Amino acid sequence: MLLIPEFFPDAVGFQWDQGNAAKNWRRHEVTQAEAEQVFMNRPLFIAEDPKHSHREQRHFALGRTDAGRQLMVAFTLRGSLLRVISARPMSRRERSAYAEVESS
């Protein structure tokens, strides 16, 4: 399955910082595999994150894991690799926004 061709056609894989991976598990019990699954499943909502784009352009994604877990994933692109910065369960507000995407 293609990563996210409708958003970033040149993205071919993931790049992980082990500190971020450990933090996502420790704080939110989100595995690397779950964070990556969000980008493989549809519907997927992606938006720019100007509030956190000081040094590099950041984005966030709202999506589901293979098991149906709803996650928010903050990320940036490094060349053709998607670098996950943070992954956590969606907030109530994010779940509401994602429900609108699902119904459209």
Secondary structure, DSSP 8 states (H G I E B T S, - for coil): --S-TTT-TT--EEE--HHHHHHHHHHH---HHHHHHHTTSSS-EEEE-GGG-SSS-EEEEEEE-TT--EEEEEEEEETTEEEEEEEEE--HHHHHHHHHHHH-
